[in-house]
Amino acid sequence: MAVRTELELYRLPAWLPQELQSRFPQLRVVALEGYAEMDRELPEAEVFVGWSLPAPKLALAGKLKWMHSLMTGVAQLCYPE
């Protein structure tokens, strides 16, 4: 699952989700337009790729196994929990 950003430079190329899906047909690849759609997808997500995953959203991701931050640091992903 990846979340789209407003910054054009940092947007996921439109072709990438389809390419990943074709290379890995056993997976379900989801590219979201924004954070509002995350509540629907996070409960089943095993991988998250994005800029940040706010703590309330992380609580929904019960099956999450991997988080990949597109930022150089991960301070925005460090929660006291």
Secondary structure as the mmCIF struct_conf table of DSSP 4:
data_model
#
loop_
_struct_conf.conf_type_id
_struct_conf.id
_struct_conf.beg_label_comp_id
_struct_conf.beg_label_asym_id
_struct_conf.beg_label_seq_id
_struct_conf.end_label_comp_id
_struct_conf.end_label_asym_id
_struct_conf.end_label_seq_id
STRN STRN1 ALA A 2 VAL A 3
BEND BEND1 GLU A 6 GLU A 6
HELX_RH_3T_P HELX_RH_3T_P1 GLU A 8 TYR A 10
BEND BEND2 ARG A 11 ARG A 11
HELX_LH_PP_P HELX_LH_PP_P1 LEU A 12 PRO A 13
TURN_TY1_P TURN_TY1_P1 ALA A 14 TRP A 15
HELX_RH_AL_P HELX_RH_AL_P1 LEU A 16 ARG A 23
TURN_TY1_P TURN_TY1_P2 PRO A 25 GLN A 26
BEND BEND3 LEU A 27 LEU A 27
STRN STRN2 ALA A 31 LEU A 32
BEND BEND4 GLU A 33 GLY A 34
HELX_RH_3T_P HELX_RH_3T_P2 TYR A 35 GLU A 37
HELX_RH_AL_P HELX_RH_AL_P2 MET A 38 GLU A 41
HELX_RH_3T_P HELX_RH_3T_P3 LEU A 42 GLU A 44
BEND BEND5 GLU A 46 GLU A 46
STRN STRN3 VAL A 47 GLY A 50
BEND BEND6 TRP A 51 TRP A 51
HELX_RH_AL_P HELX_RH_AL_P3 ALA A 55 LEU A 58
TURN_TY1_P TURN_TY1_P3 ALA A 59 LEU A 60
TURN_TY1_P TURN_TY1_P4 GLY A 62 LYS A 63
STRN STRN4 TRP A 66 SER A 69
BEND BEND7 LEU A 70 THR A 72
HELX_RH_3T_P HELX_RH_3T_P4 ALA A 75 LEU A 77
#
